[in-house]
Amino acid sequence: MRLRDTVLICVAIAGLLLAGGLASRTAPRTAAVATLQVKIREWNVPTKGAHPHDPAVAPDGSLWFTEQMVSKLGRLDPASGEFNEYALKGQNDGPHGLVADRDGNIWYTGNFAAHIGKLNPRSGEVTQYKMPNEKAEDPHTAVFDAQGKLWFTVQVGNMVGQLDPKTGKIELKQVATKEARPYGIQINSKGVPFFCEFGTNKMAKIEPKTMEITEYPLAEGVRPRRLAIAADDKVYFTDYQGGRLGRLDPGSGSAKMWPSPGGSGSNPYGITITPDGMVWYSESGVTPNTVVRFNPKTEEFARAEIPSGGGTVRNMAATSDGRVYLACSGVNKVGVVEPIH
């Protein structure tokens, strides 16, 4: 996210009041929160002031991350601790979200420079796909569907887009709700992209063939920021404003909310789901930041503190073997969370 946009969002959110009579069901506060049994390893990013924003898992299991403030992408081999960094074309591209394709290419959103980029790690070549509309100034988060199409959000531009890597064609769709600020995006098992409308109390989906957007109203005061989709296509999301974890049932349109262990000011942010169905997210409003695990079957929470403090974990990525990759922006580190069995 651009720094100026961060300020605007914070000002806007600060002015919102949490209305009474929530339409969503809110679960009782958890009586006790267990200690999360994990090992958290962290590494310093080689370039100072890089501001690692989003992590991603490559086909070889390596941890990739965006270095938003220095216009680079980074790669970490967690086994050896070896880093590689790749400079992008511009001095201020502002790489934000990223995702790997099946061939190991790394795609990123040029948040400061209105483009989607592709890095070929083997050659170091960077290809840029410029936005076809000048209002789509800040591509935000990206994800691939099963057909190889890249879907992405445009936060300030208030759009959702699709890029076809075979042709380079980009299609954009405006969100009907003004200042909805499309944020996190993921694809369900049917190939349908769902995304958060961080500027309002709504989730949404976009039909792949027609680009038609359907919105799902949440309770007043909810501000969904990131999401992860479970195997049963239930959509879990972090309510950044209300300090809660939410679950949307797209079939009924109903949502259930749980207070996060850190309370109403815990600012839940990055979220992912591991192959065993556990929901993982980070509380960015507590010091130090925490990693929280939620068990959907028992509705129990467990949490652990991030050793470095975290400095805001803006996104997470789950590996096929159940580890969780982190990018810790404010402390210029990346990390790996390993469950202790």
C-alpha positions in Angstrom: 0.0 0.0 0.0 1.2 3.5 -0.7 2.2 5.4 2.4 -0.1 8.3 1.6 -3.0 5.9 1.2 -2.2 4.3 4.5 -2.6 7.7 6.1 -5.9 8.3 4.3 -7.2 4.9 5.4 -6.2 5.4 9.0 -8.0 8.8 9.1 -11.1 7.3 7.5 -11.2 4.3 9.8 -10.6 6.5 12.9 -13.8 8.4 12.1 -16.0 5.3 12.0 -18.1 4.3 15.0 -19.0 0.7 15.7 -22.8 0.6 15.4 -24.9 -1.5 17.7 -27.1 -4.5 16.8 -24.6 -6.5 14.7 -26.3 -8.4 11.9 -23.6 -11.1 12.0 -23.6 -13.6 14.8 -20.8 -12.9 17.3 -19.4 -15.8 19.3 -18.8 -15.4 23.1 -15.3 -14.3 24.0 -13.0 -17.2 24.4 -12.5 -18.0 28.1 -8.9 -19.0 27.7 -6.4 -18.9 24.9 -3.8 -21.6 24.6 -0.1 -21.1 24.1 0.7 -21.9 20.4 3.4 -24.5 20.2 5.5 -23.3 17.3 9.0 -22.5 16.3 9.4 -19.1 14.7 12.6 -18.4 12.7 13.4 -15.0 11.3 16.0 -13.6 9.0 17.1 -10.0 8.3 16.4 -8.9 4.7 19.8 -7.9 3.2 18.7 -4.5 2.0 18.0 -2.0 4.8 14.7 -0.2 4.6 13.3 -2.8 2.2 9.9 -3.0 3.9 9.0 -6.6 3.0 5.3 -6.5 2.3 3.9 -9.9 1.1 5.4 -13.4 1.1 4.8 -16.2 -1.4 5.6 -19.9 -1.8 7.4 -20.9 -5.0 7.1 -24.4 -6.5 10.5 -25.3 -5.0 9.4 -24.3 -1.6 11.4 -21.1 -1.4 10.1 -18.0 0.4 9.7 -15.0 -2.0 8.8 -11.5 -0.8 8.3 -8.0 -2.1 10.7 -5.3 -1.0 8.3 -2.4 -1.4 10.4 0.6 -0.6 13.5 -0.4 -2.6 11.9 -1.8 -5.8 13.2 -5.3 -5.4 11.9 -8.9 -5.0 13.7 -11.2 -2.6 14.1 -15.0 -2.3 15.0 -16.9 0.8 16.0 -20.6 1.0 14.8 -21.4 4.5 16.9 -24.5 4.6 20.2 -22.7 4.1 19.3 -19.1 5.0 20.6 -17.9 1.6 19.1 -14.8 0.1 18.9 -13.6 -3.5 17.5 -10.1 -4.4 16.3 -9.0 -7.9 16.1 -5.3 -8.8 13.0 -4.3 -10.8 13.0 -1.9 -13.8 11.9 1.3 -11.9 13.4 3.0 -8.9 10.0 3.3 -7.3 7.8 0.5 -8.6 6.5 -0.2 -5.1 6.1 -4.0 -5.4 3.3 -5.0 -3.1 1.6 -8.4 -3.6 3.2 -11.4 -5.3 2.5 -14.9 -6.4 4.4 -17.7 -8.2 3.1 -19.4 -11.3 3.5 -23.1 -12.1 6.8 -22.5 -14.0 8.4 -20.7 -11.0 8.0 -17.1 -12.5 7.2 -14.5 -9.8 4.4 -12.1 -10.5 4.0 -8.9 -8.5 1.8 -5.8 -8.3 3.6 -2.6 -9.1 1.7 -0.6 -6.5 3.5 2.7 -7.0 3.8 2.4 -10.8 0.4 1.1 -12.2 1.6 -2.2 -13.6 1.7 -6.0 -13.0 5.2 -7.4 -13.3 6.7 -10.8 -14.0 10.2 -11.9 -12.9 11.9 -14.8 -14.5 14.3 -15.9 -11.7 16.4 -17.9 -14.1 17.3 -15.0 -16.4 16.5 -12.0 -14.1 14.3 -10.6 -16.9 11.4 -8.4 -15.8 8.3 -8.0 -17.9 5.7 -5.2 -17.2 2.0 -5.2 -18.0 0.8 -1.6 -17.7 -2.7 -0.8 -16.5 -5.1 0.1 -19.4 -6.9 2.7 -17.4 -5.1 5.5 -15.7 -7.5 5.3 -12.7 -6.1 1.8 -12.0 -3.1 3.5 -10.4 -2.3 1.0 -7.6 -2.6 -2.8 -8.3 -2.6 -4.3 -4.9 -2.9 -8.1 -4.3 -2.7 -10.9 -6.9 -3.7 -14.6 -7.2 -3.8 -17.2 -10.0 -6.8 -19.3 -10.8 -6.6 -22.9 -12.0 -6.7 -21.8 -15.6 -3.6 -19.7 -15.2 -5.4 -16.3 -15.2 -4.0 -13.7 -12.8 -6.7 -11.9 -10.7 -5.8 -8.7 -8.8 -7.3 -5.9 -6.7 -6.8 -2.2 -7.3 -7.4 -0.5 -4.0 -7.5 3.3 -4.6 -8.8 2.7 -8.2 -11.7 0.7 -6.7 -11.4 -2.1 -9.3 -10.8 -5.8 -9.7 -8.8 -7.0 -12.7 -7.8 -10.1 -14.7 -4.6 -10.6 -16.7 -4.2 -13.3 -19.2 -0.5 -14.2 -19.2 -0.8 -15.8 -22.7 -1.9 -12.6 -24.4 -1.0 -9.9 -21.9 -4.6 -8.6 -22.0 -5.9 -6.9 -18.9 -9.6 -6.5 -18.1 -10.8 -4.2 -15.3 -14.1 -4.1 -13.5 -15.2 -1.2 -11.3 -16.7 -2.0 -7.9 -20.2 -0.5 -7.5 -19.7 0.6 -3.9 -17.7 3.9 -3.9 -14.4 3.8 -2.0 -14.8 0.1 -1.4 -11.0 -0.3 -1.5 -10.7 -3.9 -2.8 -7.9 -5.5 -0.8 -7.1 -9.2 -0.2 -8.2 -11.6 -2.9 -8.3 -15.5 -3.2 -9.9 -18.1 -5.4 -12.4 -20.8 -4.2 -12.5 -24.4 -5.4 -14.9 -23.5 -8.2 -12.5 -20.9 -9.6 -14.4 -17.9 -8.3 -12.4 -15.0 -6.9 -13.5 -13.5 -3.6 -12.1 -10.2 -2.3 -12.3 -7.9 0.7 -13.8 -4.4 0.5 -11.6 -2.8 3.1 -13.2 0.6 2.8 -16.7 -0.7 3.7 -18.4 -3.5 5.5 -18.6 -5.9 2.6 -17.0 -9.0 1.0 -17.5 -9.6 -2.7 -17.0 -12.1 -5.5 -16.5 -11.7 -9.2 -17.7 -14.1 -11.8 -14.8 -15.2 -14.0 -16.7 -15.2 -17.3 -18.9 -12.1 -17.0 -16.8 -10.1 -14.5 -20.1 -9.4 -12.6 -19.5 -8.5 -9.0 -21.7 -9.7 -6.1 -21.3 -8.1 -2.7 -22.0 -9.6 0.7 -22.9 -7.1 3.4 -21.4 -7.6 6.8 -22.3 -6.0 10.1 -21.9 -2.3 10.5 -18.3 -1.4 11.6 -16.7 -4.5 10.1 -13.7 -3.8 7.9 -12.4 -7.0 6.2 -8.8 -6.7 5.1 -7.4 -10.1 4.2 -9.1 -13.4 3.5 -8.4 -17.1 3.2 -10.7 -19.8 1.7 -11.1 -23.2 3.4 -11.6 -26.5 1.6 -15.4 -26.2 2.0 -15.3 -22.8 0.4 -16.1 -20.9 3.6 -14.3 -17.6 3.5 -12.3 -16.6 6.6 -11.4 -12.9 6.9 -9.7 -10.6 9.3 -11.8 -7.7 10.7 -9.1 -5.1 11.0 -11.3 -2.4 12.6 -13.2 -4.6 15.0 -10.5 -6.9 16.2 -12.3 -10.1 15.1 -12.0 -13.1 12.9 -14.9 -13.6 10.6 -16.3 -16.5 8.5 -18.6 -15.9 5.5 -20.8 -18.6 4.1 -21.3 -17.6 0.5 -24.2 -19.9 0.1 -26.4 -18.2 2.7 -24.6 -14.9 2.9 -24.4 -15.1 6.7 -21.2 -14.4 8.6 -20.0 -15.5 12.0 -17.6 -13.4 14.0 -15.2 -14.3 16.8 -13.3 -11.8 19.0 -9.6 -12.1 18.5 -7.6 -13.0 21.6 -5.9 -9.6 21.6 -9.2 -7.7 21.9 -10.9 -5.0 19.9 -7.7 -3.1 19.2 -5.7 -6.1 18.0 -6.0 -5.2 14.3 -6.0 -8.7 12.7 -4.2 -8.5 9.4 -2.4 -11.2 7.4 -4.2 -14.6 7.2 -3.8 -18.0 5.6 -5.1 -21.6 6.0 -2.7 -24.6 6.2 -3.5 -28.0 4.5 -4.9 -29.4 7.8 -7.6 -26.7 7.8 -6.2 -24.6 10.6 -6.7 -20.8 10.2 -3.6 -18.7 10.9 -3.5 -14.9 11.2 -1.5 -12.2 12.8 -2.6 -9.5 15.3 -0.8 -6.3 14.2 -2.3 -4.0 16.8 -0.6 -5.6 19.8 3.1 -5.3 20.8 4.7 -7.6 20.0 2.6 -8.8 17.1 1.3 -12.3 17.5 0.6 -15.3 15.4 -2.8 -16.8 16.1 -4.1 -20.3 15.1 -7.9 -20.9 15.0 -9.3 -24.4 14.9 -12.6 -24.2 13.0 -13.8 -27.6 14.4 -13.4 -26.7 18.1 -13.5 -22.8 17.7 -10.4 -22.6 19.9 -7.6 -20.1 19.6 -3.9 -20.4 20.4 -1.3 -17.7 20.0 2.4 -17.0 20.1 4.4 -13.8 20.1 6.7 -13.0 17.2 10.2 -12.8 18.6 11.2 -9.7 16.6 8.0 -7.9 17.4 6.7 -8.4 13.8 6.5 -4.7 12.9 3.1 -5.6 11.1 2.6 -8.9 9.3 0.6 -7.7 6.3 0.2 -11.1 4.7 1.0 -14.8 5.1 1.5 -17.8 2.9 1.0 -21.5 3.8 3.3 -24.2 2.5 2.2 -27.7 1.4 3.8 -29.2 4.6 2.0 -26.9 7.0 4.5 -24.1 7.6 3.6 -20.4 7.4 5.7 -17.8 5.7 5.7 -14.2 7.1 6.9 -10.8 5.9 7.5 -8.5 8.9 7.5 -5.0 7.4 8.5 -2.8 10.2 11.5 -4.8 11.4 12.8 -5.6 7.9 12.6 -9.4 8.4 11.0 -12.5 6.8 10.0 -15.5 8.9 8.9 -19.1 9.0 6.4 -20.5 11.5 6.8 -24.2 12.1 4.3 -26.1 14.2 5.7 -28.3 17.0 3.9 -31.6 17.1 
